[in-house]
Every structure is written in structure tokens, then in C-alpha cells.
Amino acid sequence: MEVEERPFSELLSDVIDNRGKTCPTAETGIPLIATNCIRNELLYPTYDKVRFVSQETYSNWFRGHPKPGDIIFVNKATPGRVCLVPDPVDFCIAQDMVAVRANPKQVYPNYLFAVLRSPAVQEKIGQMHVGTLIPHFKKGDFDKLLLPIPGRKAQEFIGDAYFALSAKIDVNRRLNATLEAMARALFQSWFVDFDPVRAKLDGRQPAGLDAATAALFPEHLEETALGHTPKGWEVRSLDKIAHYLNGLALQKYPPGDGPTLPVIKIAQLRKGDSVGADRCNAHLPPAYIVQDGDVLFSWSGSLEVELWCGGPGALNQHLFKVTSPEFPKWFYYLWTLYHLDEFRLIAADKATTMGHIQRGHLTVAKVLIPPRQLLDAMTCTMSALIDQIIANRIQSRTLATLRDALLPKLLSGEVNL
């Protein structure tokens, strides 16, 4: 495959940037996408912790606005991160990034997106950016960034393959967001608002339940340590429905000549994979080996509760692996998640040390347990949601591994087209 190198700037028909200074923001309005919203593992920007701008600012402040299919390119802090602009465009871009528009006469747009994501080009950008405290890659440096450009057919094949795999991963991510919202809404309805019980108190049929399941909910509330709760439901501590296994100080298990495992720390938990993680000796007690579908809870630093789907790994200290021989996964996962905001507030109060909770806080946190027959009926619905979330995440990891392994081989000509 014949490949020529061409400057990034020659492949573009437009570059849209901010004014180079912070624009006025508002409490509500149009989302303002910042650098934290751009991640190379995602197809489109996220809306994490966004600010907003008013319609007046949107119309008058910016030099231009991205269009669907444009590429958002981060210039500062994490230079070279890129995402596509979706259709419709319901945001504007902050400083420290630009939106670039491929010139279709010079390059196939999907190929440009794929090649910017390639490890070789990401490494080039990393070597070219300037700045000691805050790295940045100036728009003027686009002339110096040389990109490999094969023939048109090769561009189309590589670009479309990369986009198709990325799009499927994005579909799974959005589907999981819906499934997770459904699981949380059901949990809220059953265990917090007691909607089925209150409906029966009012002489109504509980909404969304078949007659057999509805019949298992009680018709009355009773006074308990948690206030008025469904009659006959048991109150227990969080640590009495599940076992919270703290991880190991894995620096005591350095990698040797034998098999190793990635070390699952808080950073890995937050990003959902073990790429680039430290390694340790694989000869650990089996309980400390993390598998797909395990519930992990970081109790120190950044408190998170996640269904781990990043492949086998070793459980580091400051993380709990949560298991139960008595209750289904959805039950202890959602109850731990329910108490997460409370745990974060406790951790935030520890101003003199790294924020954390103690085991005693698990004892103070209470849960409600319905009778076994009702719990089994709930499990039929809840386990299906949780199992599908896990399956989608594992599939996405497999697709991402394939995509990221295939791209360098296609670009280098190792795989013939």
C-alpha cells in the first residue's frame, strides 16, 4: 500500500476555534463542551460536568460553530484527543480545543478521524506539544503534523471500518445508560418510594407489574428504624447483606518471570479498563482476583461503585470487591450505589486526610429486604437488566480491542487491503 505524508493543515477546509479566552457562562442554556468531555475511547463528546452559555452568548461570542461530522481536536492539557461532532449539534466548544472540518477532496473524513486516533499519530502529537505544566499543541503546529495518507480506496476501507466499530461501541454505551436508568428507577420505586405498596393502600393496581408479582407486595406500611416501610420487610445493615473484601497492597506481589495480572486501582475503576495498568504476580489468593461482572467499590479517594468489565485483574487496596452468598448481584450492587452519595459526604468531611469511609459506615447504612418470594420475582427483572449491561460492556471492550489492534496494522500495510 503506497502512502504519502501530508501536513494536517492541508487536509482541512475549515478550523473553528474560540476567542482564546473564557466565554461568559450561565446556569442553564446551551452546553459548553470542555476538554474533559473529549475522550479517545468514545465516538462523541460526553456531557460530564458541563457549563452552559446563553443563547445571546452562543450567537455573538463564538467565531463559528461545529457542524455534524466535524472533528473536535483538543489543543491544551490533553493535546490530540479527538471526537466526532454528532447530528444534531446541541453544544458549543470551549477554549483549548478546535473543530476541524476535513476537505473531502483531500482526505476521506472518516479516515482523517481514524488516523488522528492512531497510536503513531498520537505519539507524534505527544512529542510535538509544548508546555511544561500544561501541555498544549498550537493551531499553528498543524502545518508540522504529518499524517500518512494512502490511496482513496484504502482511506475509505480504514475509515469506515474504524467508524463502524466505534459506532457499535457508542450504541452499547447509550443502551447501557438506558438500562442503568431503568434499574435505578425500579429500585427507587420499590425500595424508596414504595410505589406498589402505596398503590395497594389506595386500592389501585400497582403500575407496570403483572398480577402475580403485584400480589407479593404488602398492602400496608409499618413503623421501623427507617420510618414507615412495607410491612414484613426486614431491615439490615449493608455489611450484613454482602461481604466487602478490601484489596491487597500489591506492591508486595511484584511481577516475576511467571504470569502477571493488571493491578486494578481507583484510576482503572474510573476509566473501566486496565490498559497501561501496573502489573503484579498472578499467584494471589483467588478471592483477590477480579473478573468481569464483579462489583467493585472504591472506599477511599474518589468513591465509586461499578460493575467491572475490564477483564481479569488484581484487587488493589482501597477497593472493595463486593460479593454475597445470600443475595443476588443486583441487590447488593444497587443498595451500595444507593448509599454512595452519603458515603461521599462522609469522605468529604475528612479534610485533613484523603477522603474515605470506614467499615463502621457500612454497618450504619441500612437496607430493606423483602420476603424471599418477592425478592425472587424482582430478580427476574433486575438480573436481566444487570446481565445485559455487563454483556454490552464486555462486547464493547472486545470491539475496542479489535479496532485498536487492527488500525495500526492497516495503516502500516501489514494487513493487505
C-alpha positions in Angstrom: 0.0 0.0 0.0 1.5 3.3 -1.1 1.4 6.0 1.5 2.4 9.7 1.3 2.8 12.0 4.3 0.9 15.3 4.2 0.5 18.2 6.7 -2.6 18.1 8.8 -3.4 21.7 7.8 -3.6 20.8 4.0 -6.3 18.3 4.6 -8.8 20.7 6.2 -11.4 23.1 4.7 -12.1 24.9 8.0 -10.8 25.3 11.5 -13.3 26.7 14.1 -11.9 28.0 17.4 -13.0 30.0 20.3 -11.6 33.5 21.0 -8.8 32.1 23.2 -10.3 33.3 26.4 -13.1 32.1 28.7 -16.6 32.9 27.4 -19.4 34.1 29.7 -21.3 31.2 31.2 -24.8 30.8 32.6 -26.7 28.4 35.0 -28.7 26.9 32.1 -28.8 27.1 28.3 -26.6 25.5 25.6 -24.0 23.0 26.9 -20.4 24.2 26.6 -18.1 21.2 25.9 -14.7 21.4 27.6 -11.6 19.3 27.3 -12.8 16.8 30.0 -15.7 15.9 27.6 -13.4 14.6 24.9 -12.1 11.1 25.3 -10.3 9.0 22.7 -12.2 5.9 23.7 -15.6 7.5 22.8 -17.0 8.4 19.4 -18.8 11.6 20.5 -18.2 14.0 23.4 -19.7 13.3 26.8 -21.6 15.9 28.9 -19.7 15.4 32.1 -19.7 18.4 34.4 -20.5 20.9 31.6 -21.2 24.6 31.9 -23.7 26.4 29.9 -23.9 29.6 27.8 -26.9 31.8 27.0 -28.5 32.0 23.5 -27.1 35.5 23.2 -23.5 34.3 24.0 -23.9 31.4 21.6 -25.0 33.7 18.8 -22.5 36.6 19.4 -19.4 35.3 21.2 -18.1 32.5 19.0 -16.3 32.8 15.7 -18.2 29.8 14.4 -19.9 26.6 15.4 -19.1 22.9 14.6 -21.2 21.0 12.1 -22.1 17.3 12.2 -19.1 15.2 11.1 -16.5 17.8 12.2 -13.7 16.6 14.4 -13.1 18.2 17.8 -9.4 18.4 18.4 -8.1 19.2 21.9 -5.2 21.7 21.9 -4.4 22.1 25.6 -3.9 19.9 28.7 -4.6 16.6 26.8 -3.5 17.6 23.3 -4.6 15.4 20.4 -7.7 13.9 22.0 -10.4 13.8 19.3 -14.1 13.1 19.0 -16.7 13.5 16.2 -19.4 16.1 16.3 -22.8 14.4 16.4 -26.0 15.2 14.4 -27.8 17.3 15.7 -25.2 19.6 17.2 -26.6 20.7 20.6 -23.5 22.2 22.1 -20.7 24.7 21.6 -16.9 24.3 22.2 -14.9 26.0 24.9 -11.4 27.3 24.6 -8.5 24.9 24.5 -10.0 23.0 21.5 -10.9 23.5 17.9 -13.3 21.9 15.5 -11.7 20.9 12.2 -13.5 20.1 9.0 -12.0 17.6 6.6 -11.7 18.7 3.0 -13.3 15.7 1.2 -11.3 16.4 -1.9 -8.1 15.9 0.0 -9.0 13.2 2.5 -11.8 10.9 3.3 -13.4 12.3 6.5 -13.7 9.0 8.4 -10.1 8.2 7.6 -8.9 11.5 9.0 -10.7 10.8 12.3 -9.2 7.3 12.4 -5.7 8.3 11.6 -5.8 11.1 14.3 -6.7 8.4 16.8 -3.9 6.0 15.7 -1.1 5.3 18.2 1.6 6.6 15.8 -0.1 10.0 15.3 -1.0 10.3 19.0 2.7 9.7 19.8 3.7 12.4 17.3 1.4 14.9 18.9 2.8 14.0 22.3 6.3 14.6 21.1 5.4 17.9 19.4 3.3 19.6 22.1 4.9 22.3 24.2 4.5 23.5 27.7 5.8 22.1 31.0 3.0 22.4 33.4 0.1 22.4 30.9 0.9 20.8 27.6 -0.5 22.5 24.5 -0.5 21.9 20.8 -1.0 25.2 18.9 -3.2 25.5 15.9 -0.1 26.9 14.1 1.5 23.5 14.6 -1.0 21.8 12.3 1.5 22.5 9.4 4.1 20.4 11.2 2.0 17.4 11.9 2.5 15.0 9.0 -0.2 12.3 8.5 0.1 9.1 6.5 -2.3 9.3 3.5 -2.9 6.1 1.4 -5.0 5.9 -1.7 -8.7 6.7 -1.7 -10.0 3.1 -1.5 -7.7 2.3 1.4 -8.8 5.5 3.2 -12.4 4.5 2.8 -11.9 1.0 4.0 -9.9 2.0 7.1 -12.1 5.0 7.9 -15.4 3.1 7.5 -14.1 0.1 9.5 -12.9 2.3 12.3 -16.2 4.2 12.4 -18.4 1.1 12.3 -16.6 -0.5 15.3 -16.7 2.9 17.2 -20.4 3.4 16.4 -21.3 -0.1 17.7 -19.4 0.7 20.9 -21.3 4.0 21.2 -24.6 2.2 20.7 -23.8 -0.1 23.5 -22.8 2.8 25.7 -26.1 4.6 25.1 -28.1 1.4 25.6 -26.4 0.8 28.9 -27.2 4.3 30.0 -30.9 3.5 29.4 -30.6 0.1 31.1 -28.9 1.6 34.1 -31.5 4.3 34.4 -34.3 1.7 34.3 -32.6 -0.4 37.0 -32.2 2.7 39.3 -35.8 3.8 38.6 -37.2 0.4 39.5 -35.0 0.3 42.7 -36.3 3.8 43.7 -39.9 2.8 43.1 -39.7 -0.5 45.0 -37.3 0.3 47.9 -37.5 4.1 48.4 -40.9 5.4 47.3 -42.7 2.1 47.9 -45.0 2.8 44.8 -46.6 -0.7 44.6 -47.4 -0.7 48.3 -48.9 2.8 48.2 -50.9 1.9 45.2 -52.4 -1.0 47.0 -53.1 1.2 50.0 -55.1 3.5 47.7 -56.9 0.5 46.2 -55.1 0.7 42.9 -53.3 -1.9 40.9 -49.5 -1.3 41.0 -48.4 0.1 37.7 -46.0 -1.9 35.5 -46.3 -5.2 37.4 -48.1 -8.4 36.4 -50.8 -9.6 38.8 -48.7 -12.4 40.3 -45.8 -10.0 41.2 -48.1 -7.3 42.4 -49.8 -9.7 44.8 -46.5 -10.3 46.5 -46.2 -6.7 47.7 -47.8 -6.0 51.0 -50.8 -3.7 51.4 -49.6 -1.8 54.5 -46.7 0.1 55.9 -45.3 -0.3 59.4 -43.0 1.7 61.6 -39.4 0.6 61.6 -35.9 2.1 62.3 -36.1 3.5 58.8 -39.5 5.1 59.3 -42.6 3.7 57.6 -41.6 0.8 55.4 -43.5 -2.1 53.8 -45.0 -4.5 56.3 -42.9 -7.6 56.8 -39.8 -6.3 55.1 -36.6 -6.9 57.1 -34.1 -4.1 58.0 -30.4 -5.0 57.9 -27.0 -3.2 57.7 -25.3 -3.0 54.3 -22.5 -5.2 55.6 -25.0 -7.9 56.6 -26.2 -8.5 53.0 -22.8 -8.7 51.4 -19.1 -9.2 52.1 -16.8 -6.2 51.4 -13.3 -7.6 50.7 -10.6 -5.0 50.9 -7.8 -5.3 48.3 -4.1 -6.1 48.9 -1.0 -3.9 49.0 0.0 -5.3 45.6 3.5 -3.8 45.7 4.3 -6.8 47.9 3.5 -9.0 44.9 5.9 -7.7 42.2 5.8 -9.3 38.7 8.3 -12.0 38.2 9.1 -14.3 35.3 5.7 -16.1 35.6 2.2 -14.9 34.8 1.1 -11.5 35.8 -2.2 -9.6 36.3 -3.0 -5.9 35.8 -3.4 -4.1 39.1 -7.0 -2.6 39.5 -6.7 0.7 41.3 -9.1 3.6 41.5 -7.9 5.0 38.2 -8.7 1.8 36.4 -12.1 1.6 38.1 -12.9 5.1 36.9 -12.0 4.5 33.3 -13.3 1.0 33.1 -10.3 -0.8 31.8 -6.8 -1.9 32.8 -4.9 -0.6 29.7 -1.5 0.7 30.9 -2.0 -0.5 34.5 0.8 -1.7 36.7 1.3 -5.4 36.9 1.7 -7.8 39.7 2.3 -11.5 40.3 -0.7 -13.6 39.3 -0.2 -16.0 42.2 -2.7 -14.4 44.5 -5.5 -15.9 46.7 -8.4 -16.4 44.3 -10.7 -14.1 46.2 -8.4 -11.1 45.3 -8.6 -11.8 41.5 -11.2 -9.6 39.8 -13.3 -10.9 37.0 -15.8 -9.4 34.6 -19.1 -8.6 36.3 -17.7 -8.2 39.8 -19.0 -5.3 41.9 -16.1 -3.0 42.9 -16.4 -0.1 45.4 -13.6 2.4 45.9 -13.9 3.5 49.5 -11.0 6.0 49.5 -10.1 9.0 47.4 -12.7 9.0 44.6 -15.6 6.9 45.8 -17.2 4.9 43.0 -19.3 1.8 42.7 -19.0 0.0 39.4 -19.7 -3.3 37.6 -16.2 -4.1 36.5 -16.0 -5.3 32.9 -12.3 -4.6 32.1 -11.1 -8.2 32.2 -9.2 -10.2 34.8 -7.1 -8.2 37.3 -5.8 -8.0 40.9 -7.8 -6.2 43.6 -5.7 -3.3 45.0 -6.0 -1.8 48.4 -8.6 1.0 48.8 -11.0 -1.1 46.7 -13.7 -3.5 48.0 -14.8 -6.4 46.0 -18.5 -6.9 47.0 -20.0 -10.4 47.0 -22.8 -12.3 48.7 -23.7 -15.9 49.1 -27.3 -15.0 50.1 -28.4 -12.2 47.8 -28.3 -11.6 44.0 -25.8 -9.2 42.5 -28.3 -6.6 41.5 -29.5 -6.3 45.1 -26.1 -5.6 46.8 -24.9 -3.5 43.8 -27.9 -1.1 43.8 -28.0 -0.9 47.6 -24.3 0.0 47.7 -24.9 2.5 44.9 -27.9 3.9 46.8 -25.7 4.8 49.8 -22.8 6.2 47.6 -23.8 9.9 47.9 -24.0 9.5 51.7 -20.6 7.9 51.7 -19.1 10.7 49.6 -20.3 13.3 52.0 -18.7 11.4 54.9 -15.4 11.2 52.9 -15.6 14.9 52.1 -15.7 15.8 55.8 -12.2 14.3 56.3 -10.4 17.5 55.4 -7.1 16.6 56.9 -6.7 13.2 55.2 -7.6 11.6 51.9 -11.4 11.2 52.0 -12.5 7.8 52.8 -15.1 5.8 54.7 -14.6 3.1 57.4 -16.2 -0.3 57.8 -18.4 1.2 60.5 -20.2 3.3 57.9 -21.2 0.1 56.2 -22.9 -1.0 59.4 -24.7 2.3 59.9 -26.0 2.2 56.3 -29.3 0.3 56.3 -31.1 -1.8 53.6 -34.6 -3.2 53.3 -35.1 -6.8 52.4 -38.4 -8.1 51.0 -39.6 -11.6 51.6 -37.8 -14.2 49.5 -40.6 -14.9 47.1 -40.9 -11.2 46.2 -37.1 -10.9 46.0 -37.0 -13.8 43.6 -39.7 -12.1 41.4 -37.8 -8.8 41.5 -34.6 -10.7 40.5 -36.3 -11.9 37.3 -36.5 -8.3 36.1 -33.4 -6.8 37.7 -30.9 -9.5 36.9 -31.9 -9.4 33.2 -31.0 -5.6 33.2 -27.7 -6.1 35.0 -26.6 -9.1 33.0 -27.3 -7.2 29.7 -25.3 -4.2 31.0 -22.4 -6.5 31.7 -22.7 -8.3 28.3 -22.7 -5.0 26.5 -19.7 -3.7 28.3 -17.7 -6.9 27.6 -18.7 -6.7 23.9 -17.6 -3.1 23.7 -14.2 -4.0 25.2 -13.8 -6.8 22.7 -14.7 -4.5 19.8 -12.4 -1.7 21.1 -9.5 -4.2 21.4 -10.1 -5.4 17.8 -10.4 -1.8 16.5 -7.3 -0.5 18.2 -5.2 -3.5 17.3 -6.4 -3.5 13.6 -5.9 0.2 12.9 -2.0 0.2 13.2 -1.8 -2.9 11.0 -4.0 -1.4 8.3 -2.1 1.9 8.4 1.3 0.2 8.1 0.2 -2.1 5.3 0.8 -5.2 7.4 -2.8 -6.2 6.5 -3.3 -6.0 2.8 -6.5 -4.3 1.5 
